[in-house]
Amino acid sequence: MNATSLLRKAAAVLAVTLFAGCASAPHGVKPDDEAGVATARVDPWERFNRAVFAFNETVDRAVIKPAAQGYQAVVPQWLRTGIGNMFGNLGDAWSVVNLTLQAKPKDALETGMRVAANTVFGIAGFFDVAEEMGLERRNEDFGQTLGHWGVASGPYLMLPLLGPSTLRDAAALAVDSKASPPQLAFGEVRDQNGARVLQVLDTRARLLSASRVLDDIALDKYTFLRDAYLARRRSQIYDGNPPEDEDPAPAAPK
């Protein structure tokens, strides 16, 4: 990336380190309440996070979900699949950068070959021919890169409109946003904004079935999503093989 991006990377690392160290559990948690202590360590800002979660749910029900349902109804499946593939191909390019930063040359090379194959033979990524070639997708972002080099996740954080995150991942967004698919695909701000809207609609449309199931099975949707997000991120940072321990918010691998 350019010099500005490098400065943002340094700022992200510094911010996560400082704020994660300052985060503390709320008062009133009994020492013998192991579940409460674990929650306090992972989610010390739960009251704030739940308020943001409720806001996100309201916006989703009123605007995003109906728009995604309309998108799904109007746009045929084959075209939605192609659009999703193109966004995925652009995301793969950023994964190559992060795999390189994580000192994983083999994975970076294979992902780079995936991007090249889909770009050339898949018509700018509209068709995912790389999957047929056995080149699997590795979704990597700068938050995972920070975690790979030992930056702890810090407290759980629910972001307005963006959803589940952690302090580390939220800080990394400053870098990730500069290499998002709309940013990579278009130079004009107007075109980038249009692509962002399309990406949100496409992503939300693909989650319609999952959200219905979640509404049916989750007694506490906030807690379910929080625990699922943290488990998934931890698995991603350890490349699908996290160590077995009892700490719900373990230090990242050294």
N, C-alpha and C positions, 0 to 999 in steps of 0.2 A: 504494500500500500504506500501512499505518499507520506510526507513528513507529518502532516496533521494527524493522520491515522496512527502513526507511531506514537505521537504524543498522547493521543487518546488511550492507546494501549497501556502506556505507563501510568496514566491517571487512573485507569480502571483498576489496575493492580493495587495501586496505593489506596484508592478509595475502599476497595473490598477489605484490604488488610486492616485499615484503621477502623472502619465501621463495624466489621465483624468482631473485632476485639472489644469494642465498646458495648455491643449488644448484651443485655442481661435479662434474666428471667424475671417475670413479674413477681411482686411480693404476694405472700399468702399461700404459696404452694407448700403443702406438708412434705417433709422429707420422706415419709414412708409411702407417699403416693407416687409410685414409680411412673405410672402413666402420665400423671400431671407434671412430674419433673421432666419427662421426655418431651412432652408437648411444649413446655415452657422453654426448653432449650432449642427445639426446632422452630417453634412458632411463637416467639415472645411478643409479636405484634398482632396477635390473633384478632383482637377487637377491631383494629384498623383494617386488617385484611378481610374480615367478614363484611365490613361495611363496603369495601371496594368490590368484593365478590357480589354483594347484593346489587350494587350499581351496574356491574357488568351483566348480570342476569337480566336486569330490567331493560338495558339497551339491547341485549340479544333478543329478548322476546318481542320488543317493540319494533326493532329495525332490522337487525342482521339476519335473524332466523327467517322472517317472512321474505326478505330479499333473496336469501339463499334458496328458499323453496321455489320462488319464482324463477330463479336462474336454473334450477334443476328441471322445472317444468318446461321451460322454453328451449333450453340448449340441449341438443341430443347427447346421448351418452358418449358416443365416439368422439364428439368434439370436446366434451368436458374432460375425457381421458387425455386427449392430445394437449389441451391447455395445461392440465396438471403435469403432464410429462415435461412440457417446456419449462414450467416453473422449477420442476425438480432438476432438470438439466443445468439450469443457471445456478441453482443451489449447490449442485455437485462441484461446480467450479470453485466456489468458496470453500467447500470441504477439502479440495486439493490443497489450498493454501493452509488451512488449519492442520491437516495431516502432516504437511511439511514442517510447520511450526512445532508440531508434537514429536518431530524426529521419527516419523514412521514412513520411510521412503518407499517401501513396498506397497503399502496401502495407498500412498499418494500417487504412485505410478499407475496402479490399477484404476483408481478413481479418475485420473487424468485420461487414461485410455477409454474409460466409460464416457467421459465428456466428449472426447474426440469422435468416438464411434456414433454417439447419438446426434452430435452436431452435423457430421458429414453424411452419414447413411440414414439417420433418423429424421432428416429435414428439420434442422435446428432444434432437435429434441422432441418434435411432435410425436415420433414413434420411439419407444424404448427398445431399440434393437440390442443394446448392450446387455439387457437382462437375458436375452436369448443366447448371448455369447458367454454367459456365466459370470459377468462382471456385476457384482452386487453393489447396491447403493450403500454408502456410509455417510450418514448425515452428521457433519461435524460443524460446530460453531466456535466462536472465540471463548465462550463460557467454558466449553469442554477443554479448550486449550489451556486456559488458566487453571482449571481443575487438574489437568494432567501434570502440570508443573508444580502442584502442591498448594495452590490457593484454595482455602477452605470455602465451602459454599456460603457460609454465613446464614443468617436467619431466612426463613421462608418469607416471600414477599408477593402479595397479589397486586399486579399492576393494572391501572385503569385501562380497559379495552384490550390490553395485551394478554391478560390472564396470569396463570401461575408462573412464578420465577423464584429466584433467591437473590440475595444481595450481590453475590458475585455475578450471576447471570444478568441481572439488571444493569450492572455497571458495564458488562461486556456488550450490551446492546448498542452502545455508542460506536463500537467498531463494526459489529454485525450489520448495522443499518447502512453503513457505507458500501456494503457488498451484497445487499439484498437483491433478489432477482429484478425488481423494477429499476433499481439503480444501475445494474449491469446491462440491462436491455435498452434503456433509453437515456438520452442526454437532456431532454427537455423536462422541466418540472411538471408541466401539464400531463405529459405522456406517462411520467413516473407515477403520478397520482392516479391516473386512470388504470394503470397496471396494478397498483396496490389494491384498488377497489375490486378489480377482477380476481386478484389472488385471494382476498378475504372471502369473496362469494364462493369461489371454487373450493377453498379449504372448508368453509362452513357447510357447504352442500355435501361434501364427503363425510362430514361428521353428523349428519342428521339422524341416521339410524343409531349411531352410538349414543347420541344424546337422549334419544327416546328410551333406550335400554337403561341408561344411567338414571334417568328420572324414575324408572320403575323399581330399580334394585337398591338405590342408595338411600339409607335412612337419613344420613347427614351428607349432602352432596359436597359441601365445602371440605369436610374432613376426608372424604373419599378421594376427591381430586387432589388435595394437598399431598396425601400419602402416596398416591399413584405417581404424581409428578416427581416427588423426591426420590422414589424408588427407581423410576425410569432414568432420571438424570444420573444417579449414582451408577446404575448399570452402564450407561453410555460412557461415563468417564473411565470406568474400569474395563471397557470393551466387552461388556456382557458377562464378566466374571468377577464380580465384587467379592471382597473377602468376607467371611462369615464373622460377624461380631454383633454385639447388642446395641451398639451406639447408632441411633437413628440419623445422626448427622456427623458421620466420621470424617476425619481429615482426608483430604484427597491424596492420591498416590504420589509418592516422592519420585 
